Amino acid sequence: MGNNTLDLRGKTAVITGAGNGIGKAAALILAQHGANVVCGDLHKETAEKTAEEAGKFGVKAIGVACDVTNEKDLENLAAEAVKNMNGINILVNNAGGGGGGREKFDTLTLDYIEKIYRLNVFSIYKLSQLCIPYMNKDKYGSIINISSMAGQMTSHNMSVYGSSKAAINQLTKYMAVDLGPYIRVNAIAPGAIKTDALKSVLTDEMEKKMLVNTPLKVLGETEDIANTILYFASPMSKWVSGQVIAVNGGGTQSLE
Ligand SMILES: NC(=O)c1ccc[n+]([C@@H]2O[C@H](COP(=O)([O-])OP(=O)(O)OC[C@H]3O[C@@H](n4cnc5c(N)ncnc54)[C@H](O)[C@@H]3O)[C@@H](O)[C@H]2O)c1
């Protein structure tokens, strides 16, 4: 079998925003493939709920309250991983967000812009810094940054979210250069994923519009992103670093 394996037994993964959506799906698939998982989320209860579900795969799993915009919380998340799991090999920088279509350019404040960059970009610098010594110690590290199609295309009123996600794409490439040879760094740019949050606002009409430029004619599921995270986390991608892969049904799910 050698390196052609998705087997993550003996490895530890830290996932931010693991209480819901893509982060939760990532924690579960990594646990299913044998990784111990540290599930960070703004909400302790949902982080613990994901950990409880992940634990059913027979791995060690803990939930930790962590607001990725708070430096102390990030330090605590990494410390909990090291204390409970003895190391860190995989980091999924997933927590992120923005004003989805409500970022009217002429009303943007610097406070808002800083808040979104702190959430989407600064958190990646800080948490990655905290994890890299352990990845190097084990000579096995994979950092997976969750970007967005908004970082590659344009639409109205998304300039802060979109540019912060574009920053993640380029940051991923610089990190790959700086952090080798034991650490690989890749990013995933999801298209529209049917998370609970999207489902709660999605109308048939919206979905129809989003599928016009989607060759595969369905919206994404969280498992579509989780499957790609598993690939990047595992030795299957051992010679892949500095890449941004769009997982988007082959197109863009624009509402414009
Ligand atoms: N869902 C999509 O269609 C889509 C598309 C492109 C990119 N993305 C990206 O995927 C990532 C995950 O999004 P999702 O749709 O799964 O979100 P979600 O809303 O379904 O879940 C996000 C989780 O992150 C947690 N969270 C929010 N702010 C946090 C913070 N400051 N610190 C720690 N945890 C926090 C929430 O509590 C929640 O559990 C984000 O970076 C998002 O930008 C999502």
The ligand as an SDF file (V2000), in Angstrom:
LIG
                    3D

 44 48  0  0  0  0  0  0  0  0999 V2000
  -21.0930   26.9900    2.4570 N   0  0  0  0  0  0  0  0  0  0  0  0
  -20.6460   27.4920    1.3180 C   0  0  0  0  0  0  0  0  0  0  0  0
  -21.3410   27.5200    0.3070 O   0  0  0  0  0  0  0  0  0  0  0  0
  -19.2240   27.9980    1.2230 C   0  0  0  0  0  0  0  0  0  0  0  0
  -18.7420   28.3930   -0.0210 C   0  0  0  0  0  0  0  0  0  0  0  0
  -17.4450   28.8680   -0.1360 C   0  0  0  0  0  0  0  0  0  0  0  0
  -16.6420   28.9420    0.9960 C   0  0  0  0  0  0  0  0  0  0  0  0
  -17.1280   28.5700    2.1950 N   0  0  0  0  0  0  0  0  0  0  0  0
  -16.2260   28.6660    3.3420 C   0  0  0  0  0  0  0  0  0  0  0  0
  -16.2520   27.4700    4.0830 O   0  0  0  0  0  0  0  0  0  0  0  0
  -15.9630   27.7310    5.4470 C   0  0  0  0  0  0  0  0  0  0  0  0
  -17.0090   27.0810    6.3220 C   0  0  0  0  0  0  0  0  0  0  0  0
  -18.2820   27.5920    5.9770 O   0  0  0  0  0  0  0  0  0  0  0  0
  -19.6400   26.8060    6.2150 P   0  0  0  0  0  0  0  0  0  0  0  0
  -20.5390   27.1740    5.0980 O   0  0  0  0  0  0  0  0  0  0  0  0
  -19.3960   25.3730    6.5150 O   0  0  0  0  0  0  0  0  0  0  0  0
  -20.1640   27.5770    7.5110 O   0  0  0  0  0  0  0  0  0  0  0  0
  -21.2760   27.1740    8.5800 P   0  0  0  0  0  0  0  0  0  0  0  0
  -21.9550   28.4600    8.8990 O   0  0  0  0  0  0  0  0  0  0  0  0
  -22.1020   26.0240    8.1220 O   0  0  0  0  0  0  0  0  0  0  0  0
  -20.3890   26.7180    9.8200 O   0  0  0  0  0  0  0  0  0  0  0  0
  -19.3960   27.5570   10.2980 C   0  0  0  0  0  0  0  0  0  0  0  0
  -18.9590   27.0890   11.6700 C   0  0  0  0  0  0  0  0  0  0  0  0
  -17.8950   27.9550   12.0600 O   0  0  0  0  0  0  0  0  0  0  0  0
  -18.1740   28.4700   13.3510 C   0  0  0  0  0  0  0  0  0  0  0  0
  -17.5900   29.7960   13.4760 N   0  0  0  0  0  0  0  0  0  0  0  0
  -18.0920   30.9720   13.0260 C   0  0  0  0  0  0  0  0  0  0  0  0
  -17.2610   31.9820   13.3730 N   0  0  0  0  0  0  0  0  0  0  0  0
  -16.2300   31.4200   14.0550 C   0  0  0  0  0  0  0  0  0  0  0  0
  -15.0800   31.9510   14.6880 C   0  0  0  0  0  0  0  0  0  0  0  0
  -14.8340   33.2550   14.7080 N   0  0  0  0  0  0  0  0  0  0  0  0
  -14.2410   31.0830   15.2780 N   0  0  0  0  0  0  0  0  0  0  0  0
  -14.4910   29.7580   15.2790 C   0  0  0  0  0  0  0  0  0  0  0  0
  -15.5760   29.2020   14.7260 N   0  0  0  0  0  0  0  0  0  0  0  0
  -16.4320   30.0340   14.1100 C   0  0  0  0  0  0  0  0  0  0  0  0
  -19.6850   28.4730   13.4880 C   0  0  0  0  0  0  0  0  0  0  0  0
  -20.0640   28.4220   14.8530 O   0  0  0  0  0  0  0  0  0  0  0  0
  -20.0600   27.2180   12.7150 C   0  0  0  0  0  0  0  0  0  0  0  0
  -20.0700   26.0670   13.5310 O   0  0  0  0  0  0  0  0  0  0  0  0
  -15.8800   29.2480    5.5800 C   0  0  0  0  0  0  0  0  0  0  0  0
  -14.5220   29.6610    5.5560 O   0  0  0  0  0  0  0  0  0  0  0  0
  -16.5980   29.7520    4.3380 C   0  0  0  0  0  0  0  0  0  0  0  0
  -16.1510   31.0300    3.9420 O   0  0  0  0  0  0  0  0  0  0  0  0
  -18.4010   28.0950    2.3430 C   0  0  0  0  0  0  0  0  0  0  0  0
  1  2  1  0
  2  3  2  0
  2  4  1  0
  4  5  1  0
  4 44  2  0
  5  6  2  0
  6  7  1  0
  7  8  2  0
  8  9  1  0
  8 44  1  0
  9 10  1  0
  9 42  1  0
 10 11  1  0
 11 12  1  0
 11 40  1  0
 12 13  1  0
 13 14  1  0
 14 15  2  0
 14 16  1  0
 14 17  1  0
 17 18  1  0
 18 19  2  0
 18 20  1  0
 18 21  1  0
 21 22  1  0
 22 23  1  0
 23 24  1  0
 23 38  1  0
 24 25  1  0
 25 26  1  0
 25 36  1  0
 26 27  1  0
 26 35  1  0
 27 28  2  0
 28 29  1  0
 29 30  1  0
 29 35  2  0
 30 31  1  0
 30 32  2  0
 32 33  1  0
 33 34  2  0
 34 35  1  0
 36 37  1  0
 36 38  1  0
 38 39  1  0
 40 41  1  0
 40 42  1  0
 42 43  1  0
M  CHG  2   8   1  16  -1
M  END
$$$$
